[in-house]
Amino acid sequence: MLGGGGLVAANVYASATEDDGTQQARTLSSPAGTIDCPDVGSKLTAVPDGAREDVAKELALLDQQIADAYQRLQESAQAIQQDAGFADSAIMNPLKDKRTATIERIAIAIERVGERPQGLESLAPCTLRAADSGNGDQTDAGQNEGGDNQAGAEQGGQQPENGGQSGDGGQAGNGGQAGNGPVAADFTDITAVQPNVTGPALQKGASRGTFTTSCGVNENGLFNSDNVIVAPGVSNGAHHFHDYVGNQANDAFASDEDLANAETTCVDQGDKSSYFWPVLRLQNGTQEQDAGSPGGGIEGNAGEIVTPKQVTMTFVGNPRSKVTEMPRLLRIITGDAKAFVNGTANANASWSCTGFEDRQLKDKYPLCPQGSDVVRTFKFQSCWDGQNIDSANHRTHVAFAAADGSCPNGFTAIPQLVQRIVYDVDAPSLQDGGRTTPLFAVDSFPEQLHKPVTDHGDFINVFDEDLMGQLVDCINEGRECGVGADDPGQEEPTEAPTTPPAGNDDPKPGDGGGEQTDPPATEEPATEEPATEEPATEAPATQEPATEEPGKGEPGNEAPATEPAQDDEPTVSSTVAPKSYGTPSADADNDQAQAGSGDGDNDANASSGAAQTQPADVGDDTEDSLGTKPQAVGGNLAETGTTLWPAMAGAVLLIGGLLVLIRARRTAR
């Protein structure tokens, strides 16, 4: 009886004090400020071919150093509050020294085969934006000598919420993302935004056709945190998860030959192109299998991954001229994954709602009325330099057309990829910090705080040459071609719904933060988006992919001791083959919606003049596998049983002891 009672009591106590993992996630993202470092890659507009591989790995190491420092910053919030100099001595100064050594290796690598770049050493110091100000206040160690990051500190209204403090819209309830974004001020009511989409007038020589490719919605559940464009050969080069459609061999270690020989989810097997973009997550506390892994929860990317409802990828023409074929293996990145600190010059993703797509946002997530879905749109660069399939900063070999459709001198018009991604997510409840209806946000680098302006897309052209020829002919001849081109398209409501977004008591632009009362005017790249939109004809399959169990454990809460500055070369863990979450399948469902996309994790500000003409900028570990429908936090009956069996065993012992006692008493009589 004593043993059974003891088991029951111990189990009750353990259950009452059990940590479900949520506390760990919140500790990781406690508000301690934002680390703001100059983007070295943006200054490297010309890197000799012989140095590019080494430079790419060193640039990826710079990102890893920032991520490590940001995590130490989060873990040291209490120590920083007690000692104002702790951040400088334990985090910012060591980070500066590491960056100095890495930048020097970049300069040496370039000097071996070309001319040594000048002025890179001034990019080593980083700034620390205090969470309670967010207006560019900096620590002593964080003074940016070159002033390269001031654009990020002057982005009207984007800074005040960067610490995500508990008083800002009740953000402690956003599923473990508190302190790391998003916040209420990152959202705005789409019904209060004025129409701001204008298209260029089509001239006599315009290429008016469209070509649609259908590659699914990542129903295979293929994810990783790599970026083969900006960080080839480096695992977790993106520091956030991507959705992949099309090419199924895409990870950091994929060679051109791997991409050419890979399977594809595209209905037309001649399209093996790679389309990838940061995943969208609900900040609801769901522990995905990357919750304890780099690129996932360790770097502040937490919550339920949302599978798109529909992905449409359409190649369109030029409003004033014919287009030429894209070169095979051309890489294009649109948007800037670091726009929160780089400034918005390269920001190019747009957000809207079905029924309201004449209103586009770049620096806000939309609050959509009931019955309207969230729409995420990428328009890629449509001018090519005629020579290179990539460039040192992954931008200068392509450019956006001017408002009239003209390309910069030396550039030629190519088909423009337009990706439209639709999500069935409800408008979050801003008044309670997303407790009733969770907030949503794209994955991001840790220091980018999940801002919508950091959204971006990546594309690698692996079209069969014959199919690319058909694509160009179709566009130049003014026809509608490709998989799904004959579908009637999804009809949008003729009148915009007027129902206020769910959970938003007083919808208005900038709701929750008061930072911006008027929506920014958004000028889209100069190519008219095709009128036809191809819908998904049926819901994506929810097959569960085979996966590897992620690494376990979250960082502790203790403040790290001041560590000596040291040069950290890439370790084995930073260069080994990455885990791809999902089992690729060659069989694409022909009835799925058109897929698309891209990502630009190491996106850099361009400084190449006309070649970079851009659109106007706007100011608890689980062992379950990850499928297209992410796993919930709550346990099932079997899981509940595994936690209650000690109490059940104790109850049996207690009852058995009682029966023995009763029988003994009867025998004694």
N, C-alpha and C positions, 0 to 999 in steps of 0.2 A: 504493500500500500504506500509506504514511504517512497519507494523507487518510482512507482507510477505517478504519484503526485508531483514528484520532482520533475519528471519528464514533461508533464503538462505545464507546470509553471515555467520551466525553461523555454518551452516552445512558444508560449504566449509572450514572454518577454522578448524573445528573438524576433517574433513577428512584429511586435510593436515598435522595435527599434531598427528594423531592416531598412537599408538604404536602397531605393529602387533605381539609383543611378541619376535621378534628376538633380540631386544636390551636387553631384560631381560636375554635371554639365554647367550648372549655374556658377559654381566656384570658378570653373575655367574661364567663364566669360564675365567675371565681375568687372565693373567699370574702373579702369585704371588709366585711360587715355588712349591715344592713337599714335603709333610710330609712323612717321612720314619721311621716306627716303627718296632722294632724287633717282630718277629712272636712268640708269647708265645706258641701257640699250637704246634709248632714244637718241643718244649722242653718237652712236656708232652707225652712221649712215653708209659708210664704205669700209667693209672688212674684207681683206683678201681671201680668196677661196681657201687657201692653205691654212688659214687661221680660224675659219668659221666654226669648226667642230670644237676646238678648245675654247673659243670665246663663248659659244652657246652653253657649254658646261659651267664655265665660270659665272655667266649671267644667272644660270639656274641656282648656283651656289649662293649668289647674292640674295635671291628670293628666299632660299632656305634659312639664311642668316636672319633675315627680317622676321620670318615666321617663328624661329626659335626665340628671338628677342621679344616678339610680341607675346608669346606664351609665357615667358618669364615675367613680363610686365603684368600679365593677368594674374599670375600666381603670387605676385609680390604686392598686390594692391594695399594690403594692410601695412606692410613694411614701409611703403612709399608714403602713406598717410602719416606714419610716425616719424619718418626721417625724410625731409625734402631732398636731401642729397643722395638718397639711396639709388634712385633711378639712374642718375648720372654715373655713379661709381660702379654699380653692379650690372647695368644693362646698356646704357647709351654709349659710354666710353669704350667698353669691350666691343660693342657692335661697330663703332667707328674704326677701331684698329683692325678688326677682321675684314671689313669692307676695303680698307686701305690696301691690305695685302692682296686681296682678290683682284681689285682694280689694277694693281701693279702687274699681276700675272696676265691680265687681259692686254695691257699695254705691251708687255714683253712678247706675248704670242703674236700680236699684230706686227711688232717691230721686226720679228724674225723673217717675215716674208714681205714686208712693205714699210710704210712710214709710220713711225710711232705717233699715236694720237696725242694731242695736247689738251691739257685742262681736265683730264678725267679725275685727277686726285682731289679736285675740289668737290667732287660728288660723294666723297666718303662720309661726311657728317650727316646725321639724320636729325630730325626734329621730333620732339615729343609734345603732342598737343594734349593739354590737360583736359580731362573728361568734363570738368565743371565749367570750362569756358568754350573750348572748341573754336575759338576765333583766331587761331594762329599763335596763341601763347606758347612759348617754347622754353625748354630748359637751357641752361648754359651750354651743355654738351651738344644740344640739338641745333645750334645756330647753323643755318645753311649758308656757307660762304658764298656760293654762287647765286643764291636767290632763285634757284630753278624751280622750287616748289611753291612759290608764292601763289601761283594760279590756283592751287588746290585750297589754299587758305582763304581765297577770296571768292569762292563760288556761291555768292549770295544765298544764304539760307540753308546750305547743306552742312554746315559745321555744328550748329548748336547741339544737335542730337547725337554727336558721334560717340559720346560715352554711353549713351543709352541708360541714363540714370533712372533710379527707381521712381523718381517723380515725373518722369516723362511719359505720360499716357499709361502708367501702370505696366511698364514693360517687363517687370519681373515675372509676368505670367506668360511670356511668349515661348514656352516649351524649352527652356534651357538656353535660349539665345540672348537673355538679358545682358546688356552691356556690350554686345557685339552686333547689334542691329538685327532686323530692321526696327524702326520706331514709328510711332504714329505719324510723324511729320513726313515720312517717306511715301505716304499714300495721299491720293486726292480723288475726289468724286468726279468721275468722268462726265456726269451730266452737267457739271458746272464749268466744264472746259469749252471754250468756243472753238468751232471748226477752224482748223489751221492747216489742212492738207491742200496743197495746190500742185498740179502737174504741169509739165512743160507742154507748150503747143507743138503738135506734131507737124513737121515740115514736109515738103514734097518728097525728099529722099529718105524719109524715115523708114526704119525697119520695124514693122508693126506686128509681126507675128509673136507667138508664144510657144514655148516647149515645156511641158510638165513632166516631171519624173516622180514616181511614187516609190518610196522606200520604207514605209511603215512609220511607227511611232516609238521605236525602241521597245517593242513588245518582247524582244529577247532579253531585255534587262542587261544590256552591255554597258558597263560603266567603268571608268578608271579616272585617276587624278593626274594623268600624264598630259603632255602636249608635244606631239612629235614635230610640230612646226617650230616652236620657239625653244624647246628644251629636248632635242633628240638625244637618246641614250641616257636620260636621267629620269629615274622613277620619281613620281609625285612632283613633276616639274610644274604642274598647274596649281597645286595646293588647294584644289577643289574638284569636285566630281563633274564629269561630263556625261551627257546622253550622247550615244553614237547611233547613227543610222547609215545605211549604205555599207561601206567597206567594213568587214568584220575582223581585220587583222590590225586595226589601228591601236597601237600603244607606243610608248616612248622608243621602243627598239625596232619598230617596223621600218624596213628598208624600202626603197622604191620598188624593188623586185617583190617584196612581201605584199605590198599594196596591189601590185599588178596581178599577182596570182591568188589573191584572197577571194573568199566568198563575199557575196553582197546580199543585202536585204531588199535591194531595188527590184521591182517587178521586171523591168527591162535589164536583163543580165549584162548588157553592154555598158551599164553604168555601175562601175565599182568605185565611184567617188566616195570620199569620206566627208561626212557632214557631222559636226559636233558642236555642242554648246553647253554652258553650265546648267546643271539640273535645277529645277524649281522645287523648293521644299515648303511644306507646311510646318510652322513652328509650334508643333503640338506635343513635343516631348517623346515622340516615337523613337525608339532606339533602332536605327537601321544597322546593318552589319558593319558599316564603316564608322560606327559611333566611337570606337576606341582606336581609330586608325588615322595616320596622316592623310590629309586631304578631306577627312570627314570630321568627326566630333573633336578630335584633338586640335584642329585648327578652326573650330567655331562653326563648322558646317553641320548643323544638327537638324533633326526632324524628318518627317516622312517625305520621301521622294515622290513627286507627282508625275505619273506617266501622262504625256500629252493626250488630249482627246483627238486631236487632228494635227497633222503636219503637212503643209503644202509647200512644194518647191517648184518654182516657175522661173524659167529663163526668159527674159524679155529683151527687146531690141533697144535701139538708140533713136531719140526723137528727131534726128536730123540726118542720119547716115546709115549705111549698111554696117553690119558687124562682121568681124573675122573670127576664125576658130580660136578657142583657147588652146594654149600649148598643153600637152599632156604633162601631168604632175605639177601644174601651176598651183601655188599656195596663195590663198587670200585670207586675210584676217580683217574683220570689220568690227568697229567698236574698240573700246579700251578697257581692259580688265582692271586698270589702275587709275581710272579717271577721277576717283575721289581725291587722290593726292596729286595726280598729274595735271588736273584741270580737264575741262570738257572739250578740248579742241578736237579730239578723235572719237568722242562719244557718238554712237550711231545706232544703237538699238532703240526701238520705239515700242511703247506700251499703249494698249487701247482695250476696247470691249466690243464684242459683236454687236452690231447695230449702231456703233458710234465710231467707226473706223475713219471718219473724216476728222477725228480729233486724236492726235498722237502726242504722247508724252515721252520725254527722254530722261527726266530726272525724278519721276514719280511712278509708283505703282498705281494702277487704276483701281478704284472702288466701283465695281460694276453693279447695275441694278439686278434685281432678281430676274432670272431667266436669261441673263447675258453672261457670256463667258469671257475670260481674260484672253487677250490676244497679244502676242509678242512677235515683232516683225524685225527682220534683218534685211537691209538692202546692201549688197556687196559692191565693191568698186567695179567699174565697167570700162576702164581705160587701162591698157597694158603697154609697157615700154617696148614691146616687140622683140626683146632679147632674153630676159631673165625670168625664171620660174619662181624665184624668191629673191629677197634682198636681206642685207645684214640686219635691218630693223623690221623686216617683214612687211614693209609698207611702200618703199620708194619705187618698187617695180610695177606697182599698180596705182591708180588714182581714180577719184570720182570725176565724173563729167561735170562741166559747168551747168548753170541753170538752163542754158539753151541746148545742152547736149554735146557741146564741143569738148574734145579732149585736149589736155595740155600739149604743147609742142613736143613732137617726138613720140607721142602716144597714139595708139589706135583703139577704136571702139571694139569691145568684145561683148558677148551676151552678159547681161546682168542677172545674177542670181538673186531672187527675192524669196525669202523664207518666211512663212507665216505659221506660227505655232499656237495652238488653241488649248486652253486648260479649263477644265470644269472645276473651278474653285470658287467658294463663296467669298463675298466681301468680308474682311475681318471686322471683329467688334473692337474698334479703337478705344471705346470708353472704358473697357476693362483690360486693356493690354493684350487682347487676343485670347482671353480665357474662355469666353463663350464660343467664338468662332476664331480659329487661329490665324495669325498673320502668315503671309507667305513671302518668300524672297528667293533670289537666285543665289547659288553658291558663289563665294568670292575668296580672294586672298584674305587672310585674317585682318589685316589693317584696313581693308576697304569697306568693312562694316556692312556688307550686303546691300550697298546702295544700288538703286536701279540704274543709275548712270554708268555703272561698271559693267553692264551686260555687254556681251560680245559673242561673235560667232566665227567658226573656222570652216574652211573648205579646201579640199585637195582634189583637183580634177583628175579622175582616173576613168574618164569616158573612153570607150573604144573609139578609135579614130574615125571609123565609118559612122558611128552614131553621132559623134560630134559634128561631122559634116552634115548629117541629116538635120541636126539641131539648128545649125547656122542657116541652112537652106530654108528651113521652115520659117525661121524668124524673118529672114530677108524677103521672103516671098509673101509675108503677111498672113500666114496660115496659123491655125491652132493645132498643135501636134503633141505627141507624147502620151504616156499612160494616163487615162482619165480625161483626156482633152475633149472627149465627146460627151462627158457628163454634163447635166444641166447646171451643175454648180449649186452651192448653198445659197439659198435666198436669205438675204438679210431683211429684218423688219423694215417695212416702208416708213414707219414712224418710230422714232427712238423711244424706248420705254422711259417712263417718267418716275417709276418707283424708286425711292431712295435706296441706296445700297444697304444691305442687311447689316444690322449692328452698328450703324453710324447714325447717331441721334441728330446730328446737325451737319449734314454733309456740305462741305464747301472746299474749294481748293486749299491745300495745305492743312487740312483738318488735323487736329491733334498737336500741331507744333506752332501754328500761327506764323510760320516762317515766310509764306508766300501766298498772297491773296489772289494774284492773277496768274493764270496758267501761262507758261512761256510759249511764245510762238515757235513753232517747229517747222523748219524748212527741210523737206526730204530731199535725198539725192535726186539728181535730174534724170529720172526715167519714170515714166508713168507706170504705175502698178496695174497689171492686167485686171480687167473687171471680173473675170470668172474666177471663182474660188472653188477648189475641189474639196468636197467634204469627205469625211470618212464614211464608208457605207455600213460599217458595223463596228462594234466596240472591239478594241484590241484584245487578243487572246491573253490570258493571264497564266501562262505557263511558268512554272518555277524553275529557274536555271540552277545548274549545279554550281556551287560556290565554295570558296574556301572560307574557313572561319577567320574573322579578322583578329588582329592582335588585341589583347585585352589590357585593361587598365587605363585609368585616367591619371593625369598629372596630379601631384599632391598639392596641398595648400600652403606648405611651408615656404617662407621666403628664401630664395637661394642665397647662398653666401656669395660675397663678391669674388668673382672668378678672374684670374689673371687673363689679360688679353692674349689671345693666341690665334694663329692662322689655322683655320680649320679646313684642311683639304677634304674633298669628298670622301666619305666613308663607304664601306661596302654596302651599308643599308641604303645609301642614297643613289646607288648605281645598279643595284641588282634588279632582276626582272620584276616588274610590278605585278600585282594581283589584278586581274580583270574580273570584275564582279558580273558574272553572267556567262552563259554558254552560247556562243554565236551559232546561228542556224542559217543554212544557205537558203532555206525555203521561206521566202517572203510571202506573206498573205496577199494575194492579188486584190483583195477587197479592202485593204487598209488604206488609210488616208495618205496623201503625199507627204513624204518626210523631208526634212532638211536640216541644215544648220551649220554651226561652226563655233569656234571659240578662240580667244586670243589672250591667253593667260599672261604672257610676258609683253603684252601690247605696249608699245612705246610711242611717245609723242614724236611725230615726224617733224623734220626740219629741212625739207627738201624743196621748198618753194612750190612752183606750179605743179610739180608732179604729185603733190599731196593735197590738191584741192579737196576740201572736205565740205560736207553739208554744214550749214550754220549750226553752231552749238547752242544749247539751251542751258541759258543760265539755269550600369547594369548591362552587363554583357549578355547577349543572347546567342544561341547557336543556330538559330533559324536561318535558312538561306534567303537571299534577296531576290524577289521576283518582280514582276511589273506592278504588283500590288504589295507595297511594303508591309512589313510585319508590325502588328500593333504591340503596344507596351503591355497591355493587360494579359494575364495568363489564362489558359484554358483550364478545363476541369482536371486534366492530367497534371498540369503544372501545379495547380492548387493542391492536389493530393501529395505531391512530392514535398511540399512545405508543411503539411499537416500530419504526416505519418508519425513523427515523434509524439505528438499529442494523442493520436489514436492509440499508439502502443502503450502510452502511459495510462490511458483510460482503461484499456484491457487489464493491465497489471493491477490497477486500483480496484476494479470490479472483482478480479480474481482473488485479490487479497481479502476483500470484504467477504466473499463466499467462504474462503478458508477459515476466516475468523468466526463466522456464524456457525459453520460445522464444528469447529473446535469447541465452541461454547456448548453446543448441543451434546457433544460427546462427553464433555466434562460433567454435564448434568446426569 
